Amino acid sequence: MSNVNMEYLSRAEGWLLVTILAYFLLNGAQLFETAVLVPKWTAAPPLSFQYFKAPYGADLKTFWIVAHSIHEITFVLAMVFCWKIDPVRNSLLVLFAIHVALRVWTLAYFAPNIIEFQAIANGKSFSIDLINRTRQWRTRNYIRVGVFVAVSFGLIPLLVKLAGLKNG
C-alpha cells in the first residue's frame, strides 16, 4: 500500500460507495422485475407472452443496457481507485469476476431466450415446450438475481475496510 494517502483513500472510498449504491439500485430493479413482472409473463405461455406484444408490450432492453453500463463503469472506476490497496483490490477483482460471469450468463442465456419469447408474442411460430422453458428461465433467474445481490453485499465489508484504513 505504498503511495496511499488520505486523498487516495477518500477517492477509493467514494467510488466504492457509488458502486455499492449503483448495485443496490440495480438489485432493486432486478428484484422488482423478478417478483412482479416475471411471474406475469411466465404464468401461461404463450398467452402470457402478451406482456411483450408490440407495439405497447414491455421491452426493458434499453433500461437494462443503460443500467448495467452505468454500474459497470462505476465498478471499474472503484477498482481503479482501489488498485493500490491490496486486500480491497483483490476482493474487488474476485467480485468483479463473478459479476462478469453473471453478465456473460445473461447475454448467453437470458437475453436470447427473452428475445425469442418476445418474437413468439409477436407471431413467430414455435415448436418448443414453452411452459418448461419459461419455468427454467424463471428458476435460473432466481439464482442469477440472488448471486447479483450476494455480490453487492460482498462490497460492503470492503467499504468498511477502507473506512477503517482512513480512520485508523
C-alpha positions in Angstrom: 0.0 0.0 0.0 2.8 2.4 -0.8 1.9 5.8 -2.1 -1.5 5.7 -0.4 -2.5 8.9 1.3 -5.8 10.2 2.7 -6.8 11.7 -0.6 -6.3 8.4 -2.4 -8.3 6.6 0.4 -11.1 9.1 0.1 -11.4 8.7 -3.6 -11.3 5.0 -3.3 -14.0 5.1 -0.6 -16.1 7.5 -2.7 -16.1 5.3 -5.9 -16.7 2.2 -3.9 -19.7 3.8 -2.3 -21.0 5.0 -5.7 -20.6 1.4 -7.0 -22.5 -0.1 -4.0 -25.3 2.4 -4.4 -25.5 1.7 -8.2 -25.5 -2.0 -7.4 -28.3 -1.7 -4.9 -30.4 0.3 -7.4 -29.8 -2.4 -9.9 -30.7 -5.0 -7.4 -34.0 -3.1 -6.6 -34.9 -3.2 -10.3 -34.0 -6.9 -10.6 -36.0 -7.8 -7.5 -39.0 -5.8 -8.8 -38.8 -7.4 -12.2 -38.3 -10.9 -10.6 -41.1 -10.5 -8.1 -43.7 -8.6 -10.1 -43.1 -8.9 -13.9 -41.6 -12.3 -14.4 -44.4 -14.2 -12.7 -46.9 -12.4 -15.0 -45.2 -13.3 -18.3 -44.2 -16.8 -17.3 -47.7 -17.7 -15.9 -49.2 -19.4 -19.0 -47.1 -19.1 -22.2 -47.7 -18.4 -25.0 -50.8 -16.4 -23.8 -48.9 -14.7 -21.0 -46.4 -13.5 -23.6 -49.0 -10.8 -24.5 -47.0 -8.8 -22.0 -44.4 -8.5 -24.8 -46.8 -7.9 -27.7 -45.9 -4.9 -29.9 -46.5 -2.0 -30.2 -47.2 -1.4 -26.5 -45.6 -4.5 -24.9 -42.8 -4.3 -22.4 -39.3 -4.1 -23.7 -36.8 -3.5 -20.9 -33.7 -4.0 -23.1 -32.7 -0.3 -23.2 -33.2 0.1 -19.4 -31.0 -2.9 -18.6 -28.3 -1.9 -21.1 -28.1 1.6 -19.6 -28.4 0.5 -16.0 -25.7 -2.2 -16.3 -23.4 0.0 -18.3 -23.5 2.8 -15.7 -23.0 0.3 -12.9 -20.1 -1.4 -14.7 -18.4 1.9 -15.3 -18.6 2.7 -11.6 -17.3 -0.8 -10.7 -14.3 -0.4 -13.0 -13.6 3.1 -11.5 -13.8 1.7 -8.0 -11.2 -0.9 -8.9 -9.0 1.7 -10.5 -9.2 3.9 -7.4 -8.7 0.9 -5.0 -5.9 -0.6 -7.0 -3.1 0.3 -4.6 -5.0 -1.2 -1.6 -4.2 -4.9 -2.0 -6.8 -6.6 0.1 -9.6 -4.4 -1.3 -8.3 -4.7 -4.8 -8.1 -8.4 -4.7 -11.6 -8.8 -3.3 -12.9 -6.4 -5.9 -11.3 -8.4 -8.6 -13.0 -11.6 -7.3 -16.4 -9.9 -7.1 -16.0 -8.3 -10.5 -15.1 -11.7 -12.0 -18.3 -13.2 -10.5 -20.2 -10.1 -11.8 -18.8 -10.6 -15.3 -19.6 -14.3 -15.2 -23.2 -13.4 -14.4 -23.3 -10.9 -17.3 -21.9 -13.5 -19.7 -24.6 -15.9 -18.5 -27.2 -13.1 -19.0 -26.0 -12.4 -22.5 -25.6 -16.1 -23.5 -28.8 -17.5 -21.9 -31.3 -15.0 -20.6 -31.2 -12.3 -23.3 -31.6 -14.7 -26.3 -34.5 -16.5 -24.6 -36.4 -13.3 -23.7 -35.8 -12.1 -27.3 -37.3 -15.4 -28.6 -40.3 -15.1 -26.1 -40.9 -11.6 -27.5 -40.8 -12.8 -31.0 -43.3 -15.6 -30.1 -45.6 -12.9 -28.6 -45.4 -11.1 -31.9 -46.3 -14.0 -34.1 -43.3 -16.2 -34.5 -44.2 -19.9 -34.6 -42.7 -22.2 -32.0 -42.3 -25.9 -31.5 -40.8 -25.9 -28.0 -42.3 -26.7 -24.7 -42.9 -23.1 -23.5 -44.1 -24.0 -20.1 -41.0 -25.9 -19.1 -38.7 -23.4 -20.9 -40.2 -20.4 -19.1 -40.2 -22.3 -15.8 -36.5 -23.0 -16.3 -35.8 -19.3 -17.2 -37.7 -18.2 -14.1 -35.8 -20.6 -11.8 -32.4 -19.7 -13.2 -33.3 -16.0 -12.9 -33.9 -16.5 -9.2 -30.4 -17.9 -8.9 -28.9 -15.1 -11.0 -30.6 -12.4 -9.1 -29.6 -14.0 -5.8 -25.9 -14.1 -6.8 -26.1 -10.4 -8.0 -27.5 -9.5 -4.6 -24.7 -11.5 -2.9 -22.0 -9.7 -4.9 -23.4 -6.3 -3.9 -23.5 -7.3 -0.2 -19.9 -8.6 -0.7 -18.8 -5.0 -1.5 -19.9 -3.6 1.9 -17.1 -5.1 4.0 -14.7 -3.6 1.5 -16.1 -0.2 2.2 -15.9 -0.8 5.9 -12.2 -1.9 5.4 -11.5 1.4 3.5 -13.2 3.5 6.2 -11.0 1.7 8.8 -7.8 2.4 6.9 -8.9 6.0 6.5 -9.8 6.5 10.2 -7.1 4.3 11.6 
